[in-house]
Amino acid sequence: MRKNRWLILVAMMLTALMFLQGCEVKQENPNLKTYQEYVQSLLNVNYLGDATLYEQISGSNNGEEVYNECISNIADVMVSRFAINKDMMTNETADRLYNVAKELCGKASYAVDEAELNEEIYTVKVNVKPFNYFETAQEAFDNYIDDFNNRAAQGEFLDMSEGEYETAYAEGVVDILQKALGDSQYLDNASYIVTILINENGESYVSDDELAKIGEMMFPKYQK
């Protein structure tokens, strides 16, 4: 007997939305413009795949790797959030999901103000236009779960193998996530103040927690 999908969802925990990667500022004597460009570079490389500033400031040439990992992390969030069985996901479904995550990244809308220095602490204001993607997808997903469970109760999936069943479910979820890209809209502008930290080597950086908060503001999570 096929299990109802909602049983999986009851135990599912909300995960951190974004896992952006950072780097350290390698330039000597960084100034206000340097820190503005530094924060801009982190957002550009993670969301848009534009590594120009990132590689210039960090002295690294791994911009493409950072971008691909960010997209993979967002895809993993979708897998967890919408109860897809990753171990049984086909390559075709995984590729579709990756492309949805990549297209979502391209929806990122932000602007970075010039850094400010107050009491020897550098801060940078990031202005974003939140995109209500996950709320839109969640509403469609809830309806999908009801429909999928009704179909299961009527025996539609009884002749399927477990792999076929999981594929049918996952493909339906990806259809929803794809459609939500066009159905979602931008919300009122919001902003976040990033604090520039200094490590023991005197290198400047932004914490993972702060990068995650920017991501969660960019693409708010839908909370029931």
C-alpha positions in Angstrom: 0.0 0.0 0.0 1.3 3.4 -0.9 1.8 5.8 2.0 0.1 9.2 2.1 2.5 12.0 1.4 1.2 14.2 4.2 2.6 11.7 6.7 6.0 12.7 5.5 5.2 16.4 5.7 4.1 16.3 9.4 7.6 15.4 10.5 9.4 17.7 8.0 11.4 20.6 9.5 11.9 23.9 7.7 15.5 24.2 6.6 17.6 27.3 6.1 16.7 28.8 2.8 20.0 29.9 1.5 23.5 28.6 1.9 25.5 31.3 0.2 29.2 31.0 0.2 31.5 33.8 1.3 35.1 34.7 1.0 37.6 37.0 2.7 38.8 40.4 1.4 42.3 40.0 0.2 43.0 43.6 -0.7 45.3 45.8 1.4 43.9 48.8 3.2 40.2 48.1 2.2 38.0 51.2 2.2 34.2 51.9 2.1 34.0 51.2 -1.6 35.9 48.0 -1.2 33.4 46.7 1.4 30.4 47.7 -0.8 31.9 45.9 -3.7 32.7 42.9 -1.5 29.1 42.4 -0.4 28.0 43.0 -4.0 30.4 40.4 -5.2 29.1 37.7 -2.8 25.5 38.3 -4.0 26.5 38.5 -7.7 28.5 35.2 -7.6 26.0 33.2 -5.6 22.8 34.4 -7.3 23.8 35.5 -10.8 27.0 33.5 -11.5 28.9 36.8 -12.0 32.3 36.2 -10.5 34.1 39.3 -11.8 34.2 41.2 -8.5 34.3 38.1 -6.4 37.5 36.8 -8.0 39.1 40.2 -8.0 38.5 40.9 -4.3 39.0 37.4 -3.0 42.0 36.5 -5.3 40.2 33.2 -6.0 39.2 31.7 -9.3 36.4 29.4 -8.0 33.5 31.6 -8.8 31.8 29.0 -11.0 32.1 26.4 -8.3 30.5 28.8 -5.8 27.6 29.5 -8.1 26.9 25.9 -8.9 27.1 24.9 -5.2 24.6 27.7 -4.3 22.1 26.4 -6.9 22.6 22.8 -5.7 22.0 24.0 -2.1 18.7 25.7 -3.1 17.7 22.6 -5.0 18.3 20.6 -1.8 16.1 23.0 0.1 13.3 22.3 -2.4 13.9 18.6 -2.0 13.6 18.8 1.8 10.8 21.3 1.8 8.6 19.5 -0.6 9.3 15.9 0.6 11.0 14.6 -2.5 12.9 11.3 -2.1 16.3 12.4 -3.2 17.7 8.9 -3.2 15.1 7.8 -5.7 15.1 10.9 -7.8 15.9 10.2 -11.5 18.6 12.2 -13.3 16.0 13.8 -15.5 14.0 15.0 -12.4 17.2 16.2 -10.7 18.2 18.2 -13.8 14.8 19.8 -14.0 14.9 20.7 -10.3 18.4 22.2 -10.7 17.2 24.4 -13.6 14.3 25.6 -11.5 16.7 26.5 -8.7 18.9 28.3 -11.2 16.0 30.3 -12.6 14.9 31.2 -9.1 18.4 32.6 -8.4 18.0 34.8 -11.5 14.9 36.4 -9.8 17.1 37.9 -7.1 16.7 41.7 -7.0 19.0 43.7 -4.8 21.1 46.8 -4.5 24.1 47.4 -2.2 24.7 50.8 -0.6 28.1 52.2 0.1 29.6 51.0 3.4 29.6 53.0 6.6 32.1 53.2 9.4 30.9 53.8 12.9 33.1 53.2 15.9 35.6 51.2 13.9 32.8 48.8 12.7 32.0 48.6 9.0 28.4 48.0 7.9 26.8 47.6 4.5 23.1 48.1 3.8 21.6 45.6 1.3 18.3 46.6 -0.2 16.2 43.7 -1.6 12.9 43.2 -3.4 11.5 40.0 -1.7 10.1 37.5 -4.2 7.2 35.4 -2.7 8.2 32.3 -4.5 7.9 29.8 -1.6 4.5 31.1 -0.5 3.2 30.7 -4.0 4.7 27.2 -4.4 3.4 26.1 -1.0 -0.2 27.0 -1.8 -0.1 25.0 -5.0 1.8 22.2 -3.3 -0.9 21.8 -0.6 -3.5 21.3 -3.3 -1.3 18.9 -5.1 -0.8 16.8 -1.9 -4.6 16.5 -1.5 -5.0 15.5 -5.1 -2.1 13.0 -5.0 -3.4 11.3 -1.9 -6.9 11.0 -3.4 -5.4 9.4 -6.5 -3.4 7.0 -4.3 -6.6 6.1 -2.4 -8.3 5.3 -5.6 -5.5 2.8 -6.5 -3.9 4.8 -9.3 -0.4 3.9 -8.2 -0.9 0.3 -7.1 0.8 -1.2 -10.1 3.8 1.1 -9.9 7.2 0.1 -8.4 8.4 2.3 -5.6 10.7 4.1 -7.9 7.9 4.8 -10.4 5.7 6.1 -7.6 8.4 8.4 -6.2 9.1 9.7 -9.8 5.5 10.4 -10.4 5.3 12.4 -7.2 8.6 14.2 -7.7 7.7 15.2 -11.3 4.4 16.7 -10.1 6.3 18.7 -7.5 8.8 20.0 -10.0 5.9 21.0 -12.3 4.5 23.1 -9.4 7.9 24.7 -8.7 8.4 25.6 -12.3 5.0 27.2 -12.6 5.5 29.1 -9.4 8.4 31.0 -11.0 5.9 32.7 -13.3 3.1 33.0 -10.7 5.1 34.7 -8.0 5.6 38.4 -7.5 7.9 40.9 -5.8 6.8 42.4 -2.5 7.6 45.7 -0.8 11.3 46.6 -0.6 13.2 45.5 2.5 16.7 46.0 3.7 19.3 44.3 5.9 22.4 45.8 7.6 25.5 43.5 7.1 28.3 43.8 9.6 31.8 43.2 8.3 33.9 41.0 10.6 37.7 40.7 10.9 39.3 37.3 11.4 42.6 36.6 13.3 44.6 37.2 10.1 43.2 40.6 9.7 41.0 39.5 6.7 37.5 40.9 6.4 34.5 38.7 5.8 30.7 38.3 6.2 29.4 35.5 8.4 27.4 32.6 7.0 24.5 33.6 9.3 24.3 37.0 7.7 24.4 35.7 4.2 21.6 33.3 5.1 19.5 36.1 6.5 19.8 38.1 3.2 18.7 35.0 1.3 15.7 34.5 3.6 14.8 38.1 3.0 15.2 37.8 -0.7 13.1 34.7 -0.9 10.9 34.6 2.2 9.8 31.2 3.5 6.1 30.5 3.8 5.3 29.6 7.4 2.0 27.8 8.1 
